[in-house]
Amino acid sequence: MDAGLAAVLGALAGSVATIGAALATGWSAREQARMAARAEHVRQRRDSRQAVYEEFIDAAEEHANLTKILLAPAPQDFDDLERLRILPPGMDLAATISESKSLHEKVRKTATRVQIAGPKEVSTAVAVVIDKSGSVYGSLGVTIVTGNHPGARSLAEKWEDGCWKYVEFSRSISDFTEKVRIALDNDGTKE
């Protein structure tokens, strides 16, 4: 082999190696930048979701705290509500029902943002919480309507029904919170 040809081939091999190293370095840098951008996107999405989830959980727990009165022993009549101090301090049954309605509406309004934030599992769980919140509010509203006609359910029976609805509402909040934990633990690799 001629010395000149060997020198040209050596230079060519060196150039190919340099170009290959440059391409590999460029690809690696691009991938690192893409991974950093993805990580930042996931962090921002997680932070915004967490804020929305916290707002919803606060609203649902506020409603649950008010309607926890349904866990009290079932009153036999409306006088029992006062005598047994079942209702929140300074509130009669009508005020309690009105506050329950307001809190249910607050739960519904914040739920819209949760449904938009997703993911699907959280959106499904939030729909259950809304439904159970409405059931508890409705149950309190039904207690005020007592009939004296034969076969009408007593206040105690309606209260017991409300108690079970409260338990379901409370469980739905716990289930929602668990779904939120799973969603927030997602590092972006499980979409």
C-alpha angles and dihedrals in degrees: 000000000000116000091231092054091048090052092050092048090047091051090047091050090049091050092049090050091049092049091047091051091048091051092048091048091049093048091047092049091048092050092048091050090048092050091048091050091049091049091050091048091050091048093050092046091048092049094050092046092049091054092051092045092050092051091051094046090050091052093047093047091048089055091045091051091054095045093045084095085084088074089065118102110285111267116230093211141356092271088063089062090063098034095048091043091232096147123076114272113279094010131105123204094269092052091047091051091047091051090048089054091051092049092047089053089050089053090050093049095050091044091066090063091048091052090052092048092052149145105195096248091054092045090053092049092048090055089057091051091051091050093049092045088055091048092054092047090048091048092055090048091052091055091068091057106073120166126211094201121108113278095021115140116251125238089252092055092048090047091052090051089051090051091059091046089053090052090052090048092051091049091050090055090051091049091048091050091052092050088050092053090053092047093049092048090057106110093199096268094096103057 
